[in-house]
Amino acid sequence: MKRAASCSCRQLSITADGDPVKISVCHCRACQRRTGSAFGVAVFFHRDQIEASGSSSSYIRPGDSGKSIEFRFCPACASTVFWMPAFRKELVAVALGCFADPSSLAPTQSVYEESRLEWVSFDLI
């Protein structure tokens, strides 16, 4: 199954071929700041499942592992579409909300629970 994801203006897009490795809800403060929300949701695929098109800008920040995370975002609308964590070089994370149809993608894990806002609650599959 191919899944399409894109930024708000649709200039930067990514296609994922096959099922994701995992879908992770992250409650860390960095994801809260990046999304402007209570958490971020990353849909992880193997690098060989992903094909990106369009121009992107990148932002690199250190992760808690001490290794960097490179975020790719659209230079026109600034939507973060995907990122590559150096501590998991074989994986690419795609922002759940960028998928054309995110309804079939449900989280399989929740991380950084210590930063989870008290009012956030949901069931994991």
Contacts in CASP RR format, 6 or more apart in sequence:
PFRMAT RR
TARGET T0000
AUTHOR 0000-0000-0000
METHOD contacts of the structure
MODEL  1
MKRAASCSCRQLSITADGDPVKISVCHCRACQRRTGSAFGVAVFFHRDQI
EASGSSSSYIRPGDSGKSIEFRFCPACASTVFWMPAFRKELVAVALGCFA
DPSSLAPTQSVYEESRLEWVSFDLI
1 17 0 8 1.000
1 18 0 8 1.000
1 19 0 8 1.000
2 15 0 8 1.000
2 16 0 8 1.000
2 17 0 8 1.000
2 18 0 8 1.000
3 15 0 8 1.000
3 16 0 8 1.000
3 18 0 8 1.000
3 99 0 8 1.000
3 100 0 8 1.000
3 101 0 8 1.000
4 13 0 8 1.000
4 14 0 8 1.000
4 15 0 8 1.000
4 99 0 8 1.000
4 100 0 8 1.000
5 13 0 8 1.000
5 14 0 8 1.000
5 15 0 8 1.000
5 16 0 8 1.000
5 81 0 8 1.000
5 82 0 8 1.000
5 94 0 8 1.000
5 95 0 8 1.000
5 97 0 8 1.000
5 98 0 8 1.000
5 99 0 8 1.000
5 100 0 8 1.000
6 12 0 8 1.000
6 13 0 8 1.000
6 14 0 8 1.000
6 81 0 8 1.000
6 98 0 8 1.000
6 100 0 8 1.000
7 13 0 8 1.000
7 73 0 8 1.000
7 74 0 8 1.000
7 76 0 8 1.000
7 77 0 8 1.000
7 79 0 8 1.000
7 81 0 8 1.000
7 98 0 8 1.000
8 74 0 8 1.000
8 77 0 8 1.000
8 79 0 8 1.000
9 74 0 8 1.000
9 76 0 8 1.000
9 77 0 8 1.000
9 79 0 8 1.000
11 54 0 8 1.000
11 55 0 8 1.000
11 74 0 8 1.000
11 76 0 8 1.000
11 77 0 8 1.000
12 52 0 8 1.000
12 53 0 8 1.000
12 54 0 8 1.000
12 55 0 8 1.000
12 56 0 8 1.000
12 72 0 8 1.000
12 73 0 8 1.000
12 74 0 8 1.000
12 79 0 8 1.000
12 81 0 8 1.000
13 52 0 8 1.000
13 53 0 8 1.000
13 54 0 8 1.000
13 81 0 8 1.000
14 50 0 8 1.000
14 51 0 8 1.000
14 52 0 8 1.000
14 53 0 8 1.000
14 81 0 8 1.000
14 82 0 8 1.000
14 94 0 8 1.000
14 98 0 8 1.000
15 50 0 8 1.000
15 51 0 8 1.000
15 52 0 8 1.000
15 53 0 8 1.000
16 43 0 8 1.000
16 45 0 8 1.000
16 49 0 8 1.000
16 50 0 8 1.000
16 94 0 8 1.000
17 49 0 8 1.000
17 50 0 8 1.000
17 51 0 8 1.000
18 45 0 8 1.000
18 49 0 8 1.000
20 43 0 8 1.000
20 44 0 8 1.000
20 45 0 8 1.000
20 105 0 8 1.000
21 44 0 8 1.000
21 45 0 8 1.000
21 46 0 8 1.000
21 91 0 8 1.000
22 44 0 8 1.000
22 108 0 8 1.000
22 109 0 8 1.000
23 41 0 8 1.000
23 42 0 8 1.000
23 43 0 8 1.000
23 44 0 8 1.000
23 96 0 8 1.000
23 105 0 8 1.000
23 106 0 8 1.000
23 107 0 8 1.000
23 108 0 8 1.000
23 109 0 8 1.000
24 41 0 8 1.000
24 42 0 8 1.000
24 44 0 8 1.000
24 93 0 8 1.000
24 107 0 8 1.000
24 108 0 8 1.000
24 109 0 8 1.000
24 110 0 8 1.000
24 111 0 8 1.000
25 39 0 8 1.000
25 40 0 8 1.000
25 41 0 8 1.000
25 107 0 8 1.000
25 109 0 8 1.000
25 110 0 8 1.000
25 111 0 8 1.000
25 122 0 8 1.000
25 124 0 8 1.000
26 39 0 8 1.000
26 40 0 8 1.000
26 41 0 8 1.000
26 42 0 8 1.000
26 110 0 8 1.000
26 111 0 8 1.000
26 112 0 8 1.000
27 38 0 8 1.000
27 39 0 8 1.000
27 40 0 8 1.000
27 110 0 8 1.000
27 111 0 8 1.000
27 112 0 8 1.000
27 113 0 8 1.000
27 114 0 8 1.000
27 115 0 8 1.000
27 116 0 8 1.000
27 117 0 8 1.000
27 120 0 8 1.000
28 64 0 8 1.000
28 111 0 8 1.000
28 112 0 8 1.000
28 115 0 8 1.000
29 115 0 8 1.000
30 61 0 8 1.000
30 63 0 8 1.000
31 39 0 8 1.000
31 40 0 8 1.000
31 112 0 8 1.000
32 38 0 8 1.000
32 39 0 8 1.000
32 40 0 8 1.000
32 115 0 8 1.000
34 40 0 8 1.000
34 71 0 8 1.000
34 80 0 8 1.000
35 80 0 8 1.000
38 116 0 8 1.000
38 117 0 8 1.000
38 119 0 8 1.000
38 120 0 8 1.000
39 116 0 8 1.000
39 117 0 8 1.000
39 120 0 8 1.000
40 95 0 8 1.000
40 96 0 8 1.000
41 95 0 8 1.000
41 96 0 8 1.000
41 97 0 8 1.000
41 107 0 8 1.000
42 83 0 8 1.000
42 93 0 8 1.000
42 94 0 8 1.000
42 95 0 8 1.000
42 96 0 8 1.000
43 93 0 8 1.000
43 94 0 8 1.000
43 95 0 8 1.000
43 96 0 8 1.000
43 99 0 8 1.000
43 105 0 8 1.000
44 88 0 8 1.000
44 91 0 8 1.000
44 92 0 8 1.000
44 93 0 8 1.000
44 94 0 8 1.000
45 91 0 8 1.000
45 92 0 8 1.000
45 94 0 8 1.000
46 90 0 8 1.000
46 91 0 8 1.000
46 92 0 8 1.000
47 84 0 8 1.000
47 89 0 8 1.000
47 90 0 8 1.000
47 91 0 8 1.000
47 92 0 8 1.000
49 92 0 8 1.000
50 82 0 8 1.000
50 92 0 8 1.000
50 94 0 8 1.000
52 72 0 8 1.000
52 81 0 8 1.000
52 82 0 8 1.000
55 74 0 8 1.000
55 75 0 8 1.000
56 72 0 8 1.000
56 73 0 8 1.000
56 74 0 8 1.000
56 75 0 8 1.000
56 81 0 8 1.000
57 72 0 8 1.000
57 73 0 8 1.000
57 74 0 8 1.000
57 75 0 8 1.000
58 70 0 8 1.000
58 71 0 8 1.000
58 72 0 8 1.000
58 73 0 8 1.000
59 70 0 8 1.000
59 71 0 8 1.000
59 73 0 8 1.000
60 68 0 8 1.000
60 69 0 8 1.000
60 70 0 8 1.000
60 71 0 8 1.000
61 68 0 8 1.000
61 69 0 8 1.000
61 71 0 8 1.000
62 68 0 8 1.000
62 69 0 8 1.000
63 69 0 8 1.000
63 85 0 8 1.000
63 87 0 8 1.000
65 85 0 8 1.000
65 86 0 8 1.000
65 87 0 8 1.000
66 87 0 8 1.000
67 85 0 8 1.000
67 86 0 8 1.000
67 87 0 8 1.000
68 86 0 8 1.000
69 83 0 8 1.000
69 84 0 8 1.000
69 85 0 8 1.000
69 86 0 8 1.000
70 83 0 8 1.000
70 84 0 8 1.000
70 86 0 8 1.000
71 80 0 8 1.000
71 82 0 8 1.000
71 83 0 8 1.000
72 80 0 8 1.000
72 81 0 8 1.000
72 82 0 8 1.000
72 83 0 8 1.000
72 84 0 8 1.000
73 79 0 8 1.000
73 80 0 8 1.000
73 81 0 8 1.000
74 81 0 8 1.000
79 95 0 8 1.000
79 98 0 8 1.000
80 95 0 8 1.000
81 94 0 8 1.000
81 95 0 8 1.000
81 98 0 8 1.000
82 92 0 8 1.000
82 93 0 8 1.000
82 94 0 8 1.000
82 95 0 8 1.000
82 98 0 8 1.000
83 92 0 8 1.000
83 93 0 8 1.000
84 91 0 8 1.000
84 92 0 8 1.000
84 93 0 8 1.000
85 91 0 8 1.000
85 93 0 8 1.000
96 102 0 8 1.000
96 105 0 8 1.000
99 105 0 8 1.000
106 124 0 8 1.000
106 125 0 8 1.000
107 122 0 8 1.000
107 124 0 8 1.000
107 125 0 8 1.000
108 124 0 8 1.000
108 125 0 8 1.000
109 124 0 8 1.000
110 116 0 8 1.000
110 124 0 8 1.000
END
